[in-house]
Amino acid sequence: MNTRFLGLELRRAVRNGRYLIFTIAMPAILFVLFVNLYGGGDGRFPNGLPVTTSLMMNMALFGVMAGPLTIGARIAVERGLGWQRQLRLTPLTGSGYLGTKGALAMLVGLPSIVLVCVLGAVEGVRMDALQWVGVFATLWLGAIPFVLLGIVIGLIASPDGMQAITGLASMLLGLLGGIWIPADVAPAWLAGVMKILPTYWVKQLTQAPFVSGVDVKEALLVIGLWVVALSLIAVRRYRTQS
């Protein structure tokens, strides 16, 4: 990873209005909206988790998922402009390029987690300090499969189709991964699909300290398989573009 390149890329990202709106502001706005519609009081889901706490985790996860996918769009644009070919003429290695993009994607997911968690505390989410750290760390590390997915999409898709593809990916991962529809009330076929996707298992890991019955080993296994598979695809795809 090249720290100077990372700094330049980070400055470019924070100047992007679309990033600020859709990956930072949108999850926070949706959280406040849903809390006022469904949260408040002592409402709890069937698993015992307070509604407001669950909504906070879901919307933070949505931001963690959406932010890294936007980096994939930038990769596709750079491919279309020939920027990747120019970078290959510099001392920056392929692993340095992909590593920097991955680190950037992890960083752009942080503000959304912070903002939603702050709003969660304001709206009445109550956890001890260790639980807050655990939730925050799980959400942030849970961004890794989405970071890799964004990179893979950026290395494969055309620049013209990236906006539609990333939007569709966010919608499907959220809808089929349990963010918008709780697995407890989903039809059996949808619950089966949910357990294939990393979104569902990151959500499960986030809730694990607060509810019973979460299979942590299975969650880590599924997420790990996604990380390995997407890493191999990203490396292979980048090399074929050399």
C-alpha positions in Angstrom: 0.0 0.0 0.0 1.3 3.4 -1.0 0.5 6.0 1.8 1.0 9.0 -0.5 -1.2 7.6 -3.1 -3.8 6.7 -0.4 -3.7 10.3 0.8 -4.4 11.7 -2.7 -7.2 9.2 -3.2 -8.8 10.0 0.1 -8.8 13.7 -0.7 -10.5 13.0 -4.0 -13.1 10.9 -2.3 -14.1 13.5 0.3 -14.5 16.1 -2.4 -17.1 13.9 -4.1 -20.6 15.2 -3.3 -22.2 11.8 -4.3 -20.0 10.1 -1.7 -21.0 12.6 1.0 -24.7 12.3 0.3 -25.2 8.6 -0.4 -22.7 6.9 1.8 -22.6 9.3 4.9 -25.8 11.3 4.9 -28.3 8.7 3.5 -27.8 5.9 6.2 -28.1 8.5 8.9 -31.3 10.0 7.4 -32.8 6.6 7.0 -32.0 5.7 10.6 -33.7 8.8 12.0 -36.7 8.2 9.7 -37.1 4.5 10.7 -36.6 5.2 14.4 -39.4 7.7 14.3 -41.6 5.3 12.4 -40.8 2.1 14.2 -38.5 2.7 17.1 -38.9 4.3 20.5 -40.4 2.9 23.6 -39.6 -0.6 24.6 -40.2 -2.3 21.3 -38.2 -5.4 20.6 -37.7 -7.8 17.7 -38.5 -11.5 18.3 -34.8 -12.2 19.0 -35.0 -9.8 22.0 -33.0 -7.0 20.4 -34.5 -3.5 20.9 -35.9 -2.0 17.7 -33.8 1.2 17.9 -30.6 -0.8 18.5 -31.3 -3.1 15.6 -32.2 -0.2 13.3 -28.9 1.5 14.2 -26.9 -1.6 13.4 -28.8 -2.1 10.1 -28.3 1.4 8.9 -24.6 1.5 9.9 -24.2 -1.8 8.0 -25.9 -0.2 5.0 -23.4 2.7 5.0 -20.5 0.3 5.5 -21.7 -1.7 2.5 -22.5 1.3 0.2 -19.3 3.3 0.8 -16.8 0.7 -0.4 -18.9 -0.1 -3.5 -18.4 3.5 -4.6 -14.7 2.9 -4.8 -15.4 0.2 -7.4 -17.0 2.9 -9.6 -13.8 5.0 -9.4 -11.8 2.0 -10.5 -14.0 1.4 -13.5 -13.7 5.1 -14.5 -9.9 5.0 -14.1 -9.8 2.0 -16.4 -12.0 3.8 -19.0 -9.7 6.8 -18.9 -6.5 4.8 -19.2 -5.3 5.9 -15.8 -4.5 2.3 -14.7 -2.2 1.9 -17.8 -0.4 5.1 -16.8 0.0 3.9 -13.2 1.6 0.7 -14.5 4.5 2.9 -15.8 5.2 4.2 -12.3 6.9 2.3 -9.4 3.4 1.6 -8.0 3.0 -2.2 -8.0 -0.3 -4.0 -8.7 -0.5 -5.1 -5.1 0.1 -1.5 -4.0 -2.7 -0.2 -6.3 -5.2 -2.8 -5.1 -4.1 -2.5 -1.5 -4.5 1.3 -1.6 -7.9 1.0 -3.1 -8.9 -1.5 -0.4 -7.6 0.8 2.4 -9.4 3.7 0.8 -12.7 1.8 0.7 -12.3 0.8 4.4 -11.7 4.5 5.3 -14.7 5.8 3.4 -16.9 3.4 5.4 -15.9 4.9 8.8 -17.8 8.2 8.8 -21.1 6.5 8.2 -20.6 4.1 11.2 -19.6 7.0 13.4 -22.5 9.2 12.5 -25.2 6.5 12.7 -23.8 5.3 16.1 -23.8 8.9 17.5 -27.4 9.3 16.3 -28.1 5.9 17.9 -26.9 7.1 21.3 -29.0 10.3 20.9 -32.0 8.2 20.1 -31.7 6.0 23.1 -29.4 3.1 22.2 -27.8 2.0 25.5 -24.7 -0.2 25.6 -21.6 -0.2 27.8 -18.3 1.0 26.4 -17.0 -2.5 25.5 -20.2 -3.3 23.6 -20.0 0.0 21.6 -16.4 -0.8 20.7 -17.4 -4.3 19.7 -20.2 -3.2 17.5 -18.1 -0.5 15.9 -15.2 -2.9 15.2 -17.4 -5.6 13.9 -19.2 -3.3 11.5 -15.9 -1.8 10.2 -14.1 -5.1 9.7 -17.3 -6.5 8.2 -16.8 -4.0 5.4 -14.0 -6.2 4.0 -16.1 -8.4 1.7 -17.9 -5.4 0.3 -14.6 -3.6 -0.3 -13.4 -6.6 -2.3 -16.7 -6.8 -4.1 -16.5 -3.2 -5.1 -12.9 -3.7 -6.4 -14.0 -6.8 -8.4 -17.0 -4.9 -9.9 -14.7 -2.0 -10.8 -12.2 -4.3 -12.5 -14.9 -6.0 -14.6 -17.8 -3.6 -15.3 -17.7 -0.8 -17.9 -17.6 2.8 -16.5 -21.0 3.6 -18.1 -22.7 0.9 -16.2 -21.1 1.3 -12.8 -23.7 3.6 -11.3 -26.5 1.2 -12.1 -24.5 -1.9 -11.0 -23.4 -0.5 -7.7 -26.9 0.8 -7.0 -28.3 -2.7 -7.8 -25.7 -4.4 -5.8 -26.4 -2.3 -2.7 -30.2 -2.9 -3.1 -29.8 -6.6 -3.5 -27.3 -7.1 -0.7 -29.5 -5.1 1.6 -32.8 -6.7 0.6 -31.5 -10.3 0.3 -29.0 -9.9 3.2 -31.5 -9.0 5.9 -31.1 -5.3 6.3 -34.5 -4.3 5.0 -36.4 -7.6 5.9 -35.5 -9.3 9.2 -34.7 -13.0 8.7 -37.2 -13.9 11.4 -40.2 -12.8 9.3 -38.8 -13.6 5.9 -40.2 -16.5 3.8 -38.2 -19.8 4.0 -36.7 -19.4 0.5 -35.5 -15.8 1.3 -34.1 -16.9 4.6 -32.1 -19.5 2.8 -30.7 -16.9 0.3 -29.8 -14.6 3.1 -27.5 -17.2 4.6 -25.4 -17.2 1.5 -24.6 -13.5 1.5 -22.0 -11.7 3.7 -24.5 -9.0 4.6 -26.5 -11.4 6.7 -23.5 -12.8 8.6 -22.0 -9.5 9.3 -25.3 -8.4 10.8 -25.4 -11.7 12.8 -21.9 -11.0 14.2 -22.9 -7.5 15.2 -25.9 -8.8 17.1 -24.1 -11.8 18.6 -23.3 -10.2 22.0 -26.9 -9.2 22.5 -28.9 -12.2 21.3 -28.6 -16.0 21.6 -28.3 -18.6 18.9 -25.8 -16.8 16.6 -23.4 -19.3 15.0 -20.2 -17.3 15.1 -18.1 -20.0 13.5 -20.5 -20.3 10.6 -20.6 -16.5 10.2 -16.8 -16.3 10.1 -16.6 -19.2 7.6 -19.1 -17.7 5.2 -17.5 -14.3 5.3 -14.0 -15.8 5.0 -15.0 -17.7 1.9 -16.3 -14.5 0.3 -13.1 -12.7 1.2 -10.9 -15.4 -0.3 -12.9 -15.9 -3.4 -13.2 -12.1 -4.1 -9.5 -11.6 -3.4 -8.5 -14.3 -5.9 -10.9 -12.9 -8.6 -9.6 -9.3 -8.0 -5.9 -10.3 -8.3 -6.5 -12.5 -11.4 -8.6 -9.8 -13.1 -6.0 -7.1 -12.5 -3.2 -9.3 -13.9 -5.2 -10.1 -17.0 -5.5 -6.4 -17.7 -1.7 -5.9 -17.6 
